[in-house]
Amino acid sequence: MRKGPSWFNVVSITLGFVFLYLPILLLVVYSFNESRLVTVWAGFSTKWYGEMLRNQALMDAAWVTVRVALLSASVATVLGTLGAVTLTRFGRFPGRTMFSGMIYAPLVMPDVILGLSLLLMFVAVGLDRGFWTVVLAHTTFTMCYVAVVVQSRLVAFDRDLEEAAMDLGCPPMKTFFLITLPIILPAVVAGWMLAFTLSLDDLVIASFATGPGATTLPMKIYSQVRLGVTPEINAVSTVLIVIVTIGVIIASVTTKRQEVARQKAERMAAAAP
């Protein structure tokens, strides 16, 4: 008979969740505070969300952040998926060690070093810093996370499915898009969501790569926090939390439905004569 979780495990997990999520809960609660003082509760109000929408500088920074995150996450997903396929399907080709090292280096490299390196590269090639340099910088450091997620799925992938398709005359490229990609799609979506979230959250690398007219929301929030936390910052942070939460829920539901559909197709194929 299996025993239930011990009191020590329950207390440890509870304290861990409280430590992680209580600050976020307090931030959300105080975004509805009537008072301008973020530590003094003066009643429920949504006026700071209106002030947030009327703050043009804050809205411009939010729009820049969303555009950068969408573009960099999409490009990083394509490049990271191709890198994962290369590492798992092409064996020990010449330069594999250097290639894998270049992909995984941003995982262990400090953000300051990565941001400074990108800044020096942009200056050396004479590229004006702005929106597109931030996109390039975010693509560089988020691509490795996508590669890790997709590679973990490809390692457990049953290659007999691809071989069966190619034996029936399906070209390799068509096999990838019709057989391989639909099966690894949950990992690709998870990689995109991770890259999108990391891009939304980044402050250090964007500070090195940005230029005039390309201030991201984390940079804007940081510059305002240095002068004091305002309820507007709590409001915009709450909106970001809601957006990320909705995205994670949608990705989870989509992944679960795809998994159910895949298992159903496998059962139907196994039952077919």
N, C-alpha and C positions, 0 to 999 in steps of 0.2 A: 504494500500500500504506500503510495507516494505521500510524503509529508508536505505540508504547506510551507510557504516561506517563513523563515524565522523572524523574530521581532527585530533582530539586528539588521537584516536585509531591508525590512520594511522601513525602519527608521532612517537607514542610510539613503535609500532611494528617495524618501520624502524630503530629507534635508537637501539632497542634491537638486531635486526639482525646485524647491523653495529658493535655493541659492541662485539657480539659473533664471527662473521666471518671475520671481517677486519684483525685481527692479523693473522688468518690462511691464508688469501689471500696474505698478505704481505710476510709471510714465503714462500709460493709457488712462488711468483714473484721473491724474492731474491735468491731462489735456482737456478735461471738461470742467476745470476749476474756474470759478467766477473771478477770483483774485488774480492780479498780475504776479503776485508772489507765488512761486511754484511750490513752496513748502507749506503754505498756509491755505487750508481749505475754507472757501467762503461761499460754497453753494454750487449747484450744478448749472453749467452754461455751455453753450456751443459757440459762443461768440468768437473764440480764438480760431476756430476753423474758418469763419468768415474773414478774420484778419489775415489768416494764412493765404486765402485765395486772393486777397487784395494786395498782398505783398508781391509786387511784380518781380523783384530781384530773386525772391525765394522760388517763385513759380518758374522763372527762366532757368534757374539752376536745376530744378527738378526735371524740366523738360530735356535739358542737356544730359542729365544723368540717365534718364530712360532711353533716350536715343543711343547713347554710348553703350548702355547695357545690352540693348537689342542687337545692335550691329556687331559688337565684339563677341557676344555669346553665340551668335549665328555663325560667324566666321570661325571662331574657336571650335565650335562643334564639328564643322566640316573638316578642318585641319586636324583636330584631335582624333576624329574617327579614322581618317586616312592614316595617321601615324600609328594608331592602335592596330589597324589591319596590316600595315607594313611590318610591325614588330611580331605579330602572331602568325603571319602567313608566308613570309619570305625567308624563314630560317636564318642561318648565320651568314648573311651577305657581307661583303667588304664594307667596313665603316659602320657596322651595326652598333658597336659599343659607343662610338661617338654620337651616332644618331639618337640612341636611347638616352645618353647622358644629356644631350641638348634638349630633349623633350622634358626630362624629369628635373633638370636643374632648377627651374623656378619653384619647384616644390620645397626645396631646402634652402634656397637663396634668400637672404633677408630682403624685405621690400625696399629698404633704403638703398642697398647695393644695386638691385634691379632697376629702381627708378633712376639712380645716378647714371648707370650704364646706358639706359635708353636716352637720357638727356644728352649725354656726351655724343651718342650716335646721331641724334637729331641735329645737334649743332655741327657735327663733322660733315654731314651730308648736305647741310644748308637747308634743312626742312623747317619751315616756320611752325612753331608750336601753337597748337589750337585744338579744335575738335577732333581732327583726324589723327593727330599724334596721340591723343588720349585713347582713341579707339585701337590704334596699333599697340599701345602699351598694354591695355587690358586684354587684347587678344593674345598677346605674348604670354602673360602669366596665367590666364585661365585655360589655355589650350592644353596644358599638361594635366589639369584635373579631368578634363573630358577624356583624354587619352587613357588615364588610369581606370576610369569607370568603364569605358567601352572595352578596354583590353581584358578586364576581369570577366566580362561577359563572353568575349570571343574565346577565351581560354577554355571555357566549359561548353563551347558550341559544338554540336554534332556535325562534323564535316561530311558525314555520309549523305546528308540531305543535299549538299552542294554537288557532291560527286554524282549522285543519282540524277540531278537536273542536267549536269553537263553530259552524262552518258546518254541522255535522251536528246541531245543536240542543242541544249541551251548554251549560248556563249557565256564566257566568264563574267563579263560586265552585266549582262542581263540576269545572270544567276545571282549576282550580288544584290541587285535592286529588287528582284522578285522573291528571293529566298532568304538571303542573309540579312538584309536590312530590316525587313518586317519582324524578324525574330529578335534581333538585337535592338529594335526600336525603343523598348523601355529604358535600356541603358543609355541610348543616345539622348532621349528626352531628359533623363536624370542628369546627364552631363551638361545639357543645355541649361537646365534649371540651376545647377551648381555654378556654372559660369556666369549666368545672369545675376545670381545673388552676390557672388564675389565682386562683380563689377559694380553693383549698387553700393556695396559696402566699402569699396576701396577709397582710401584717403592719401596714403603715402605716395604710391606710384603716380596717381593723377596729379599730385602736387608738383612732381618733377616734369611731367609730360604736358601739362596744360599751358595755355597761353591766353591772350586777351579774348574775351567773349566765350570762353569754354570753362567756366567755373561750375564744378559739379556740386551736387547737393551736400555730400559729406564735407567738402571744403567750405561751403557756405555756412553750414551748421557749426563747423569747428571755429570759423572766424567769429561767429556770433556768440558762441559759448564762452570764448575768451573774455567777452565783455559782460557775461552773465546769462544764465539760462532763462529763456522767456517761454510763456505758454504756447507761443506760435511754434517753437521748436518741438515741444511735446506733441502738438497737433500734427505736424508734418511727419514726425517719427511714427505716430500711430497710424497714419495713412500708409506709410511704407510697410509697417508690420502687417496691416490688413492685406495689402497687395501681395506680399510674399506668401502669406498664409493661404490666400485663395489660389495662388499659383501652385503651391505644394499640394493642396487638396485636389486640384484639377489633374495634376500630374499623377498623383496616387490613384485616383479613380480611373484615369485613362490606362495606366499600367495594369491595374487589376483586371479591367475589362479585356485588354489585349491578352493577358495571361489566361483568362477563362476561355476566350475564343480559341487560343492556341491549343489548350488542353482538349477542348471539344473537338477540334479538327483532328487532333491526334487520335482520340478515341474513335471517331468516325472512320479514319483511315485504317486503324487496327481492326475494326469490325467489318470492313469491306472485304469481299471475297478476293 
